[in-house]
Amino acid sequence: MSPDKHVALFVALLASLLSDILLLILVRFSVRWLSANTNISRIARAVLIQIGVFALVIVMPIRKASKVSRTKAVERAQYGGHPQLAGRYC
């Protein structure tokens, strides 16, 4: 494994850890906020905020990754396994 891949793996693991910590902080904050004064509007806002954060942290990266992998697969198919030929006039 090249050093660049090691750095990329480390950065990905660090980003994953930080997003998990931020998600736990948000859930803890929501529970404290709801326990102070519980009513329907607060519960609805807390649920919507958590769904939004879930979408940003989980769903969006998956969509981006699948789009990138589809693009790379198309390039491999079009250029016979040589994506470095993409954009060149042959």
C-alpha positions, 0 to 999 in steps of 0.5 A: 500500500502506498503512503498516499493510500495510508494517509487517505485511509487515516483521514477517512477514519478520522472523519468517520470518528469525528462524525460519530462523535458529533452525532452522539453530541447532537443526540445528547443535546436533543435529549436534554433539550426535550427533557427541559420542556416537552411538547409536540413542536420541540419533539418534531424539531428534534426529529427533523434535525436528527433526520437532517444530520443523518442525511448529511452524515450517512446518505450524502457520502453514500450517494457521492461514493456511488456516483464516483464509482459509476463514473470510474466504471464508465471510464474503464468501460469506455477506455478499455481499462485506461482511464488516463486516456479520458479527455484525450483525442485518440 
